[in-house]
Amino acid sequence: MSVRELFRRKLDGAEIIPDPVVSAKLMRTLARREFVRFNPARFNVYYLGGLLVAAITSGIMLFSEKENSLQPDSQSGLETKENIIIVEPFELPEGKAVLKDSGDKPDVVKEPDIKKNKSQKNTKTGNEAESKSVQSDRNPINPSGINETFSKKALVSDPSANTGKLMGRNLIGETLIETSALSGCVPLKLHFSTSISSFDSCYWTFGDGGFSNKKSTDWIFDLEGEYNVGLKLYSGGELKASSSKVIIVHPRPQARFEITPEKPVLPDDEIRFLNYSANGMKYKWSFGDGTYSDLFEPMHRYARYSNYNVKLVVSSDFGCSDSLIVMNAFSGSEYFISFPNAFIPNPDGPSGGFYSSKSDESGQVFHPASSGVTDYQLRIFSKLGILVFESSDVNIGWDGYFKGQMANPGVYIWKVRGNFRNGESFVKMGDVTLLRH
């Protein structure tokens, strides 16, 4: 047995405790070797390098976003009377066009001075310079000449822009849409035109389903409401600019009234004027004897008997008005027949045409005011000539219902014929407006 084997057997199982200093140095050496050795299961120099790269990239992105946020935003606080969108410039002899939501002043941003920026461009790489020339937060029209789709809220201006040109014309202070008025009373007739002359074709829309391809055109709005009138200009088969304006059409009031009593004795009787007008806020009565009133339903006593023309003018808050004149309101013999020009049917259902003083107060039945009538025949037709009501009894009128259903509101034509007690015959025709509550 050799000395080596003797020592191995003797020391087998013996525990040797190294000095703490030696143990610490050994562990540090092992840790450094483990840190630089590639091991996906442990944190090492490779993970540390990846974290540093990620941190540097994040810092660059945050700095870029902060710089972009400092650019001026022309969208805030803008109020425009007319929204004008320059989709693509007709001519850009001095620079690129920039869309601007600024009413009547679309702008053009000039290209930066090449000589001025030449030294700056030389300090950048080719890729970086190309990237800077294409990227922009202000949506300029790209170098290809074909612009992307822009919303109205994306339109901005540039402080360096001091001219705006569309096909060589200065648009500052001009507007695409010119109209004779922005509001009025129905029916409203307006004239539309454009201050721009250099374009191939145009397309008008009036908000009520109508359109026109004329450069200047007239249009009638026959219904109340708000209408968005739009104009698009084309050149070379492509949309170049568009604009819109809102037209407000106010309702027109309707002047309607009756006089009671039906056959007054002047000057003894006091006359009451029953007002059936619609959509009115102000009323002006002229009694024909030089006196006036602004009450809703005035009462008046005439000084002597005569033929008087009574006039009512009804006005709305928007300045719209309507008038009605009753000529020779108190003339004629004791035999007469007359009809109102409007009534409001009872929404609770048909009444069979029977009327009373209560129904007359609310104007629920269309019937004549008459005296001395013997023979009588009344027919009422729609505008299409359809017979909707017929009566041979002067005491039965039309309650506004047709085949059990309330008739549509609108104007109907009535015709009456008959005889008075003295044998005199009469034939009359007129129209009546059916109103709803």
C-alpha positions as CSV (number, residue, x, y, z in Angstrom):
1,M,0.0,0.0,0.0
2,S,1.4,3.3,-1.0
3,V,1.6,6.4,1.1
4,R,-1.0,8.1,-1.0
5,E,-3.5,5.4,-0.5
6,L,-2.8,5.3,3.2
7,F,-3.4,9.1,3.6
8,R,-6.6,8.7,1.4
9,R,-8.0,6.1,3.7
10,K,-7.0,7.9,6.8
11,L,-8.5,11.2,5.7
12,D,-11.6,9.7,4.0
13,G,-14.7,11.2,5.8
14,A,-12.7,13.9,7.5
15,E,-14.2,17.4,7.4
16,I,-11.9,20.3,6.5
17,I,-13.2,23.8,7.3
18,P,-11.5,26.4,5.2
19,D,-10.6,29.9,6.5
20,P,-13.5,32.4,6.1
21,V,-11.3,34.7,4.0
22,V,-10.4,31.9,1.6
23,S,-14.1,30.9,1.4
24,A,-15.2,34.5,0.6
25,K,-12.6,34.9,-2.2
26,L,-13.7,31.5,-3.7
27,M,-17.4,32.5,-3.7
28,R,-16.7,35.8,-5.4
29,T,-14.6,34.1,-8.1
30,L,-17.4,31.6,-8.8
31,A,-20.1,34.4,-8.9
32,R,-18.1,36.4,-11.5
33,R,-17.6,33.3,-13.6
34,E,-21.4,32.5,-13.4
35,F,-22.4,36.1,-14.2
36,V,-20.4,36.2,-17.5
37,R,-21.4,32.7,-18.5
38,F,-24.6,32.4,-20.7
39,N,-27.3,30.8,-18.6
40,P,-31.0,31.5,-19.5
41,A,-32.1,30.5,-16.0
42,R,-29.9,33.2,-14.2
43,F,-29.5,36.9,-14.3
44,N,-26.2,37.6,-16.1
45,V,-24.4,40.2,-18.3
46,Y,-26.7,39.4,-21.2
47,Y,-29.9,40.4,-19.3
48,L,-28.1,43.6,-18.1
49,G,-27.2,44.6,-21.6
50,G,-30.8,44.1,-22.8
51,L,-32.2,46.3,-20.0
52,L,-29.8,49.1,-20.9
53,V,-30.8,49.0,-24.5
54,A,-34.5,49.1,-23.6
55,A,-34.0,52.0,-21.2
56,I,-32.1,54.1,-23.8
57,T,-34.8,53.4,-26.5
58,S,-37.6,54.4,-24.1
59,G,-35.8,57.7,-23.3
60,I,-35.5,58.6,-26.9
61,M,-39.2,57.9,-27.6
62,L,-40.3,60.0,-24.6
63,F,-38.1,62.9,-25.7
64,S,-39.5,62.8,-29.2
65,E,-43.1,62.8,-28.0
66,K,-42.4,65.7,-25.7
67,E,-40.9,67.7,-28.5
68,N,-43.9,67.0,-30.7
69,S,-46.3,68.1,-28.0
70,L,-44.7,71.5,-28.0
71,Q,-45.9,72.2,-31.6
72,P,-48.7,74.8,-31.8
73,D,-52.2,73.4,-32.0
74,S,-54.4,75.7,-34.1
75,Q,-57.5,73.5,-33.5
76,S,-58.3,74.9,-30.1
77,G,-60.5,78.0,-29.8
78,L,-61.4,78.2,-33.5
79,E,-64.9,79.3,-34.4
80,T,-65.7,79.4,-38.1
81,K,-68.7,80.7,-39.9
82,E,-67.9,78.5,-42.9
83,N,-66.0,75.2,-42.9
84,I,-63.6,75.3,-45.9
85,I,-61.5,72.2,-46.7
86,I,-58.8,72.5,-49.3
87,V,-58.4,68.9,-50.2
88,E,-55.6,69.4,-52.8
89,P,-54.0,72.6,-54.1
90,F,-54.8,73.7,-57.6
91,E,-51.4,75.4,-57.9
92,L,-48.5,75.3,-55.5
93,P,-45.8,77.6,-57.1
94,E,-44.5,78.6,-53.7
95,G,-45.0,75.7,-51.4
96,K,-47.2,73.0,-50.0
97,A,-50.8,73.6,-49.1
98,V,-51.9,73.0,-45.5
99,L,-55.5,72.4,-44.6
100,K,-56.8,75.0,-42.3
101,D,-60.2,75.2,-40.4
102,S,-60.3,79.0,-40.3
103,G,-63.4,80.1,-42.0
104,D,-62.6,82.0,-45.1
105,K,-58.8,81.9,-45.0
106,P,-57.2,78.6,-46.1
107,D,-53.4,79.0,-45.9
108,V,-50.4,77.7,-47.8
109,V,-47.2,76.9,-46.0
110,K,-44.1,77.7,-48.0
111,E,-41.3,75.2,-48.3
112,P,-38.3,76.0,-46.0
113,D,-35.5,77.9,-47.7
114,I,-33.1,75.4,-49.2
115,K,-30.1,77.7,-48.9
116,K,-30.9,78.5,-45.3
117,N,-31.3,74.9,-44.2
118,K,-28.5,73.4,-46.4
119,S,-26.0,73.4,-43.7
120,Q,-28.4,71.8,-41.3
121,K,-29.3,69.0,-43.8
122,N,-25.6,68.2,-44.4
123,T,-25.1,67.3,-40.7
124,K,-27.7,64.5,-40.9
125,T,-27.7,61.2,-42.6
126,G,-29.6,60.6,-45.8
127,N,-32.2,58.4,-44.2
128,E,-32.8,60.9,-41.3
129,A,-33.1,63.9,-43.6
130,E,-35.6,62.0,-45.8
131,S,-37.6,61.0,-42.8
132,K,-37.8,64.6,-41.5
133,S,-39.0,65.8,-44.9
134,V,-41.9,63.4,-45.0
135,Q,-43.0,63.3,-41.4
136,S,-45.1,66.1,-40.1
137,D,-47.6,66.6,-37.3
138,R,-49.5,69.2,-39.4
139,N,-50.7,67.0,-42.2
140,P,-49.2,68.9,-45.2
141,I,-50.0,67.6,-48.6
142,N,-47.4,64.9,-49.4
143,P,-44.8,65.2,-52.1
144,S,-46.7,62.9,-54.4
145,G,-49.5,65.5,-54.8
146,I,-52.2,63.1,-53.5
147,N,-53.5,64.0,-50.1
148,E,-54.8,61.6,-47.6
149,T,-58.3,61.9,-46.0
150,F,-58.5,64.7,-43.5
151,S,-61.3,65.4,-41.0
152,K,-62.3,69.0,-40.3
153,K,-60.9,68.8,-36.8
154,A,-57.5,68.0,-38.3
155,L,-57.1,71.2,-40.2
156,V,-54.3,73.4,-38.8
157,S,-52.4,76.4,-39.8
158,D,-48.7,77.3,-39.7
159,P,-47.3,80.6,-38.3
160,S,-45.1,81.0,-41.5
161,A,-48.2,80.9,-43.8
162,N,-49.0,84.3,-45.0
163,T,-50.7,83.6,-48.3
164,G,-53.4,81.3,-49.5
165,K,-53.8,80.5,-53.2
166,L,-56.2,78.3,-55.0
167,M,-55.5,78.2,-58.7
168,G,-53.4,81.3,-58.5
169,R,-56.0,83.3,-56.6
170,N,-55.6,84.8,-53.1
171,L,-58.4,83.3,-50.9
172,I,-57.7,85.4,-47.8
173,G,-60.9,87.2,-46.9
174,E,-62.9,85.2,-49.5
175,T,-65.4,82.4,-49.1
176,L,-66.3,79.5,-51.3
177,I,-70.1,79.9,-50.7
178,E,-71.8,83.3,-51.2
179,T,-75.5,83.5,-50.4
180,S,-78.1,86.3,-50.4
181,A,-79.1,85.4,-46.8
182,L,-78.4,82.9,-44.0
183,S,-82.0,82.8,-42.6
184,G,-85.5,83.8,-43.5
185,C,-89.1,82.8,-43.4
186,V,-90.7,79.9,-45.3
187,P,-90.9,79.8,-48.3
188,L,-87.4,81.2,-48.5
189,K,-85.8,81.8,-51.9
190,L,-82.0,82.3,-51.9
191,H,-79.3,82.8,-54.5
192,F,-76.1,80.8,-54.1
193,S,-72.8,81.4,-55.9
194,T,-69.0,81.0,-55.4
195,S,-66.2,83.6,-55.5
196,I,-63.9,81.0,-57.1
197,S,-63.9,80.9,-60.9
198,S,-61.1,78.6,-61.9
199,F,-62.5,75.1,-61.6
200,D,-63.8,72.5,-64.0
201,S,-67.1,71.6,-62.3
202,C,-69.0,72.1,-59.0
203,Y,-71.6,70.2,-57.1
204,W,-74.2,71.9,-54.8
205,T,-76.3,70.1,-52.2
206,F,-79.0,72.0,-50.3
207,G,-79.8,69.7,-47.4
208,D,-83.3,68.8,-48.6
209,G,-82.4,66.2,-51.2
210,G,-81.9,68.8,-54.0
211,F,-78.6,69.5,-55.9
212,S,-77.3,71.6,-58.7
213,N,-74.2,71.7,-61.0
214,K,-74.4,75.4,-61.8
215,K,-71.8,77.8,-60.6
216,S,-74.6,80.2,-59.4
217,T,-78.1,79.0,-58.7
218,D,-81.4,79.9,-57.0
219,W,-83.1,77.6,-54.5
220,I,-86.4,77.7,-52.6
221,F,-86.8,76.2,-49.2
222,D,-90.5,75.4,-48.8
223,L,-90.3,73.8,-45.4
224,E,-89.1,75.2,-42.1
225,G,-85.9,73.8,-40.5
226,E,-82.1,73.9,-40.7
227,Y,-80.4,73.0,-44.0
228,N,-76.6,72.3,-44.4
229,V,-75.8,73.7,-47.9
230,G,-72.6,72.2,-49.3
231,L,-70.3,73.0,-52.3
232,K,-67.6,70.9,-53.8
233,L,-65.2,72.1,-56.5
234,Y,-63.5,69.7,-58.9
235,S,-60.6,70.1,-61.3
236,G,-59.2,67.4,-63.5
237,G,-61.9,65.0,-62.2
238,E,-60.6,65.3,-58.6
239,L,-62.0,67.1,-55.6
240,K,-60.1,70.2,-54.9
241,A,-62.0,72.1,-52.2
242,S,-65.3,71.8,-50.3
243,S,-67.3,74.1,-48.0
244,S,-70.7,74.2,-46.2
245,K,-73.0,76.7,-44.6
246,V,-76.1,76.3,-42.4
247,I,-79.3,78.0,-43.6
248,I,-82.1,78.4,-41.1
249,V,-85.7,78.6,-42.4
250,H,-88.2,79.9,-39.8
251,P,-91.9,79.0,-39.9
252,R,-94.4,81.6,-41.1
253,P,-97.4,82.3,-38.9
254,Q,-101.0,82.0,-40.2
255,A,-103.5,84.8,-39.7
256,R,-107.0,83.6,-39.0
257,F,-109.9,85.2,-37.3
258,E,-113.7,85.4,-37.1
259,I,-116.1,88.2,-36.2
260,T,-119.0,87.8,-33.7
261,P,-121.9,88.3,-33.5
262,E,-122.6,86.9,-36.9
263,K,-125.0,89.7,-37.9
264,P,-124.3,92.7,-35.7
265,V,-126.3,95.9,-35.5
266,L,-124.0,98.9,-35.7
267,P,-123.3,101.0,-33.8
268,D,-125.3,99.2,-31.0
269,D,-123.4,95.9,-30.8
270,E,-119.9,95.5,-29.4
271,I,-117.9,93.4,-31.9
272,R,-115.6,90.7,-30.7
273,F,-112.8,89.4,-32.9
274,L,-112.0,85.7,-32.4
275,N,-108.3,84.9,-33.1
276,Y,-107.5,81.5,-34.6
277,S,-104.0,82.4,-35.8
278,A,-101.1,79.9,-35.5
279,N,-97.4,80.4,-34.7
280,G,-97.9,84.1,-33.9
281,M,-96.3,86.1,-31.1
282,K,-97.4,89.7,-31.9
283,Y,-100.8,90.8,-33.3
284,K,-101.8,94.1,-35.0
285,W,-105.5,94.8,-35.6
286,S,-106.9,97.5,-37.9
287,F,-110.6,97.9,-37.5
288,G,-111.1,100.0,-40.6
289,D,-112.2,103.1,-38.8
290,G,-108.8,104.5,-38.0
291,T,-108.4,102.6,-34.7
292,Y,-106.0,99.8,-33.9
293,S,-105.2,97.2,-31.2
294,D,-102.4,94.8,-30.4
295,L,-104.4,92.5,-28.2
296,F,-104.9,88.8,-29.0
297,E,-108.7,89.0,-29.1
298,P,-109.8,92.6,-28.9
299,M,-113.4,93.9,-28.6
300,H,-114.4,97.0,-30.5
301,R,-117.5,99.3,-30.8
302,Y,-118.0,101.2,-33.9
303,A,-119.4,104.8,-33.8
304,R,-121.7,104.4,-36.8
305,Y,-122.8,101.9,-39.4
306,S,-120.6,101.6,-42.5
307,N,-118.6,99.1,-44.5
308,Y,-115.3,98.5,-42.7
309,N,-112.3,96.4,-43.9
310,V,-110.9,94.6,-40.9
311,K,-107.2,93.5,-41.1
312,L,-105.0,91.3,-38.8
313,V,-101.2,91.1,-39.1
314,V,-99.6,88.3,-37.2
315,S,-95.8,88.3,-36.6
316,S,-93.4,85.8,-35.0
317,D,-90.2,86.3,-33.0
318,F,-88.2,85.8,-36.2
319,G,-89.8,88.6,-38.1
320,C,-92.0,86.4,-40.2
321,S,-95.6,87.7,-40.7
322,D,-98.9,86.9,-42.3
323,S,-102.0,89.0,-42.8
324,L,-105.7,88.5,-43.4
325,I,-108.2,91.2,-44.5
326,V,-112.0,90.8,-44.4
327,M,-113.5,93.3,-46.8
328,N,-116.8,94.9,-46.0
329,A,-117.0,93.0,-42.8
330,F,-120.5,94.3,-41.7
331,S,-122.2,94.9,-45.1
332,G,-125.0,92.9,-46.8
333,S,-128.6,92.0,-46.2
334,E,-130.0,90.0,-43.3
335,Y,-129.6,86.9,-45.4
336,F,-126.0,85.7,-45.6
337,I,-123.8,82.6,-45.4
338,S,-120.0,82.6,-44.6
339,F,-117.4,80.1,-43.6
340,P,-114.3,80.2,-41.4
341,N,-110.9,79.6,-43.0
342,A,-109.4,77.2,-40.4
343,F,-110.5,74.8,-37.7
344,I,-108.9,72.4,-35.2
345,P,-110.7,69.0,-35.0
346,N,-111.3,67.4,-31.6
347,P,-108.5,64.8,-31.1
348,D,-110.8,62.6,-28.9
349,G,-112.8,61.4,-31.8
350,P,-115.5,62.3,-34.4
351,S,-118.5,64.2,-33.2
352,G,-120.8,63.6,-36.2
353,G,-120.5,67.3,-37.3
354,F,-122.9,68.6,-34.5
355,Y,-121.6,71.9,-33.1
356,S,-122.4,74.1,-30.2
357,S,-121.1,77.3,-28.7
358,K,-118.5,75.3,-26.8
359,S,-117.2,73.6,-29.9
360,D,-117.2,76.9,-31.7
361,E,-115.0,78.5,-29.0
362,S,-112.3,75.9,-29.7
363,G,-113.0,75.8,-33.5
364,Q,-113.6,72.0,-33.6
365,V,-116.2,71.8,-36.3
366,F,-116.1,73.5,-39.8
367,H,-119.5,75.0,-40.5
368,P,-121.0,78.2,-41.9
369,A,-122.4,81.2,-40.1
370,S,-125.6,81.9,-41.9
371,S,-129.0,83.6,-41.7
372,G,-132.1,82.9,-43.8
373,V,-130.7,79.8,-45.5
374,T,-133.3,77.3,-46.8
375,D,-131.7,74.9,-49.3
376,Y,-128.1,74.0,-48.6
377,Q,-125.5,71.6,-49.9
378,L,-121.9,71.6,-48.8
379,R,-119.1,69.5,-50.3
380,I,-115.4,69.4,-49.2
381,F,-112.6,68.0,-51.3
382,S,-108.9,67.3,-50.8
383,K,-106.4,68.9,-53.1
384,L,-106.4,65.7,-55.2
385,G,-110.2,66.2,-55.7
386,I,-111.3,63.4,-53.4
387,L,-114.7,64.1,-51.7
388,V,-114.1,63.9,-47.9
389,F,-117.3,65.4,-46.6
390,E,-120.8,66.2,-47.8
391,S,-123.8,67.7,-45.9
392,S,-127.3,69.0,-46.8
393,D,-128.0,70.3,-43.3
394,V,-126.7,73.7,-42.4
395,N,-126.7,72.7,-38.8
396,I,-124.2,69.8,-39.4
397,G,-120.6,70.7,-40.3
398,W,-117.4,68.7,-40.8
399,D,-115.6,67.5,-37.7
400,G,-112.3,66.8,-39.6
401,Y,-112.7,63.0,-39.7
402,F,-112.8,60.9,-42.8
403,K,-113.9,57.2,-42.6
404,G,-113.4,57.3,-38.8
405,Q,-109.9,58.7,-38.9
406,M,-108.8,62.3,-38.5
407,A,-107.9,63.7,-41.8
408,N,-104.4,64.9,-42.5
409,P,-103.7,68.5,-41.7
410,G,-103.6,70.8,-44.6
411,V,-105.7,72.9,-47.0
412,Y,-109.1,71.5,-48.2
413,I,-111.5,73.0,-50.8
414,W,-115.2,73.6,-50.0
415,K,-118.0,74.4,-52.3
416,V,-121.6,75.3,-51.2
417,R,-124.8,76.1,-53.0
418,G,-128.3,76.8,-51.9
419,N,-131.1,79.4,-51.5
420,F,-132.2,82.0,-49.1
421,R,-135.8,82.5,-47.9
422,N,-136.3,85.3,-50.3
423,G,-135.6,82.9,-53.2
424,E,-132.1,84.3,-53.9
425,S,-129.7,81.5,-54.7
426,F,-126.0,81.4,-53.8
427,V,-122.9,79.4,-55.0
428,K,-119.6,79.9,-53.1
429,M,-116.3,78.2,-53.0
430,G,-113.2,78.6,-50.8
431,D,-110.5,76.8,-48.8
432,V,-110.2,75.8,-45.2
433,T,-107.0,74.8,-43.3
434,L,-107.3,71.8,-41.0
435,L,-105.0,72.3,-38.0
436,R,-104.0,69.9,-35.2
437,H,-103.4,70.6,-31.6
